[in-house]
């Protein structure tokens, strides 16, 4: 299981991705006690509590953040066992070429 987070443009918070990553444990804990189950045709029933977080976090961020700051945030997250992938406006522009 991985996490995808969307951060809309905001002038109120500098580097909002930092705040999101500081709260990642609370986000992961949201599944505790949740009664979420799914089943695709031909598969067995799967419960949300059986999903294992693999550490990957995709952050779709509409804010303009210096690449060096994003690298620093990703490096700090890596120390906590997280593999952060930023999806910025620049990333979208380059992907669409």
C-alpha positions, 0 to 999 in steps of 0.5 A: 500500500502506498499513500497519495496526498494532494496539496492545493496551492496556498500562500498561508503555509511555507512548504506544506509538504513538511507539515503533511509528512510530520502527520503521516503517522496519523494518516496511517492510523486512520485505517485502524478500526475502519471497516473497509473491504473490497473484492474484485471479481475472481479475488477473495475479500480483502480487509483494509487492516491486511494492507501493508504500507510499503513506505512510498508516499506520492505528494502532488503539490501545487505550490512552488517549492525550490527543488533543494527544499524538496530534496531536503524534505525527501531526505528527512522522510527517508530517515523515517523509512519513507520514500517520498515522490514529489509530483509538482507542476514542473513534473507534470509539464515534463511528463506531458512532453 
